[in-house]
Amino acid sequence: MPESRCEFVMPFVTVKSAGGPHDDDAYTAGFEMGHLDAFLNAGHHGAFTTHCVPIQAVNREQADLLAMRWHFTSTFAEFGDETDPEHLWLHAHFTRSADA
């Protein structure tokens, strides 16, 4: 795994590639989905009605579940290297449901 992927947002010092105990992919996925969960929670409480964010393609199903949890609908569009799952990303667009 390229170091730049773990340092996309900030350096993660507890991942294996930095000598720590945590799996790099699991740690970055957890960080990404935790951030999305908090953000959609704020949107559910009226902070915004739509949000678009890039996410790793491997997190699509989890992002969709988070959207449902906070009463958003989600759509996804791929970008990046379709031949390499490590470099495939999604534009994730979330719209608050009318019944929220």
Backbone torsions as a table, in degrees:
resi	resn	phi	psi	omega
1	MET	NA	129.1	-179.3
2	PRO	-65.9	140.5	179.9
3	GLU	-59.5	-34.6	-177.3
4	SER	-59.4	-28.4	179.5
5	ARG	-66.1	-38.8	178.9
6	CYS	-77.3	-16.4	-179.2
7	GLU	-106.8	15.8	-178.5
8	PHE	-59.8	-45.0	-179.9
9	VAL	-94.8	-47.3	180.0
10	MET	-165.1	162.4	176.5
11	PRO	-68.6	132.0	174.2
12	PHE	-101.1	113.4	-173.0
13	VAL	-91.9	-8.4	-178.5
14	THR	-103.4	10.8	178.0
15	VAL	-87.7	158.6	-176.1
16	LYS	-58.3	-37.9	-179.0
17	SER	-66.1	-15.8	176.9
18	ALA	-107.6	12.8	178.6
19	GLY	90.9	5.9	-178.3
20	GLY	-93.2	-179.1	-175.2
21	PRO	-88.4	-11.7	-171.9
22	HIS	-94.5	140.4	175.4
23	ASP	-62.6	130.5	-176.1
24	ASP	-58.0	-51.0	-176.9
25	ASP	-63.7	-43.6	-179.8
26	ALA	-64.5	-40.4	-178.4
27	TYR	-65.6	-46.5	-179.6
28	THR	-67.5	-36.8	177.4
29	ALA	-64.6	-43.2	178.3
30	GLY	-63.0	-41.4	178.1
31	PHE	-62.8	-47.6	-178.5
32	GLU	-61.7	-46.0	-177.8
33	MET	-73.8	-31.5	174.9
34	GLY	-64.4	-41.1	177.7
35	HIS	-65.2	-43.7	179.2
36	LEU	-64.0	-41.1	178.4
37	ASP	-58.5	-47.4	179.9
38	ALA	-63.5	-40.8	-178.2
39	PHE	-67.5	-44.4	178.9
40	LEU	-67.4	-31.4	174.1
41	ASN	-59.6	-45.4	178.2
42	ALA	-62.5	-39.5	178.1
43	GLY	-66.0	-37.0	177.5
44	HIS	-60.8	-31.7	-179.3
45	HIS	-92.8	17.1	170.1
46	GLY	99.8	4.1	-177.8
47	ALA	-68.9	-28.0	179.7
48	PHE	-164.6	166.3	177.8
49	THR	-111.4	-23.7	176.1
50	THR	-135.8	153.8	-179.4
51	HIS	-154.1	135.9	175.7
52	CYS	-126.0	131.9	-175.3
53	VAL	-146.8	144.4	172.4
54	PRO	-79.1	137.2	176.1
55	ILE	-134.8	159.7	173.9
56	GLN	-67.6	136.8	-176.7
57	ALA	-58.7	-32.1	-179.3
58	VAL	-65.5	-14.0	-179.0
59	ASN	-98.6	10.6	-175.9
60	ARG	-56.3	-51.5	-176.2
61	GLU	-62.8	-39.8	179.2
62	GLN	-67.2	-40.7	178.5
63	ALA	-62.7	-39.0	178.4
64	ASP	-64.6	-40.5	176.6
65	LEU	-64.1	-40.2	176.8
66	LEU	-63.3	-40.1	178.0
67	ALA	-59.2	-46.6	179.3
68	MET	-62.8	-39.8	-179.8
69	ARG	-56.8	-40.8	-175.9
70	TRP	-101.6	17.4	174.0
71	HIS	65.5	47.1	173.5
72	PHE	-119.0	152.4	166.9
73	THR	-97.4	155.2	-177.9
74	SER	-132.5	145.4	170.9
75	THR	-133.1	152.1	-175.1
76	PHE	-134.2	142.5	174.5
77	ALA	-133.0	128.6	-176.9
78	GLU	-76.4	147.4	167.3
79	PHE	-150.5	161.8	-177.5
80	GLY	106.1	-157.2	-176.4
81	ASP	-91.3	102.1	-177.3
82	GLU	-65.6	-19.5	-179.6
83	THR	-86.4	-8.3	-177.5
84	ASP	-130.9	102.1	-177.7
85	PRO	-56.3	-25.5	178.4
86	GLU	-67.1	-22.4	-176.7
87	HIS	-119.4	22.9	177.5
88	LEU	-101.9	125.5	-178.3
89	TRP	-121.4	167.9	177.2
90	LEU	-129.0	141.8	163.1
91	HIS	-84.5	112.4	-180.0
92	ALA	-100.2	119.8	-178.9
93	HIS	-112.5	125.5	-177.7
94	PHE	-117.4	132.6	178.2
95	THR	-126.6	128.1	-179.9
96	ARG	-64.7	132.7	179.3
97	SER	-67.2	150.4	-179.7
98	ALA	-62.7	-28.9	-177.9
99	ASP	-87.3	7.6	-177.6
100	ALA	-76.2	NA	NA
